[in-house]
Each structure stands twice: as C-alpha cells, then as structure tokens.
Amino acid sequence: MTYDLIVNGTIRQVEADPDTPLLWALRDILGLSGTKFGCGAGLCGCCTVHVDGAATRACQTPIDSVGSSRITTIEGGAASETGRRVQQAWLDMEVVQCGYCQPGQIMSATALLTENPHPTDDDIDAAMSGNLCRCGTYNRIKDAIRQVAAGRPADGESRP
C-alpha cells in the first residue's frame, strides 16, 4: 500500500505493508536514520518520535495506524523553540557519551517540556523512565531538562 506520511512538515509517500513499523518506514524507506532501533519491543526508547506531539515508540507503531498524524523525528526536532533549546541543553550539559539513545531521549524530553514547561523532578522521572541509557547519563539528562525548564540561557544565547 501507499501511505502519505507527514514527516517533519513534509508529505512523503511510502510504499509498505500495513503492519510495517513506522521505524522501518522512517529509516529504511525515507532514509531518516536519526531514529534508532534498540530493543524492537518499545521498552528502551531509542526509537521515540513525536506523533501529533506525543512521544511514541516507532518500533511498535504500525504505519497504517498513523493516518494523517504529523510525525516529527530527531531530524525535525529543532524546528520548534523547545526542540532547539533541548538540543542546546544537551550540548551545554555534555549529556552525550556513546549517543545511541540520545535521539529518543531528546524526543521524549521535548515532548515533556512542550506539554509541561516546568516539570517537577517526579514529572521528569515519569516522562523519561521509558528511555534507557547504557552509558548512565541520567543525571546530565535531568540537568539538561531542568536547564530548559528554568529558562536559563543556552550557550551563545542572550536573554533580554
């Protein structure tokens, strides 16, 4: 079947079976390799994208369930102010070690901060609990989220 997917603000045609995971449509068909494959069971968060703004595990989302929803991948994550600030905070806090899980971490953090600009530590823990990091950068991830939530300027950014 042919699907018209709205990915990062652009309509893209994808020829795939209805049960094809969104992850494979994004990576293998559309060439958007920033979204990673981790566990394939929706447990690690590496494949997190936004579907109509909600953090969604692309490995467990069949392409035929997406319909006309707007999909945002890590490649399009900086299109929003929150996404830009989250990505900058990741750099400021030197979150990344191996980096494999970070696209999913960033997408989950952006969804959290878009929905709740001033999350508590409990809110952060709940929103990020489904994202695993083998390098253990959880404290830096939380610090980066707090930086954005506090409205602290990112490097190179001035505030009036």
Stockholm file with secondary structure:
# STOCKHOLM 1.0

chainA/1-160         MTYDLIVNGTIRQVEADPDTPLLWALRDILGLSGTKFGCGAGLCGCCTVHVDGAATRACQTPIDSVGSSRITTIEGGAASETGRRVQQAWLDMEVVQCGYCQPGQIMSATALLTENPHPTDDDIDAAMSGNLCRCGTYNRIKDAIRQVAAGRPADGESRP
#=GR chainA/1-160 SS CEEEEEETTEEEEEECCTTCBHHHIIIIITCCTTSCCSSSSSSSCTTEEEETTEEEEGGGCBGGGTTTCEEECGGGGGGSHHHHHHHHHHHHTTCCSSCTTHHHHHHHHHHHHHHCSSCCHHHHHHHHTTCCCTTCCHHHHHHHHHHHHHTCCCTTCCCC
#=GC SS_cons         CEEEEEETTEEEEEECCTTCBHHHIIIIITCCTTSCCSSSSSSSCTTEEEETTEEEEGGGCBGGGTTTCEEECGGGGGGSHHHHHHHHHHHHTTCCSSCTTHHHHHHHHHHHHHHCSSCCHHHHHHHHTTCCCTTCCHHHHHHHHHHHHHTCCCTTCCCC
//
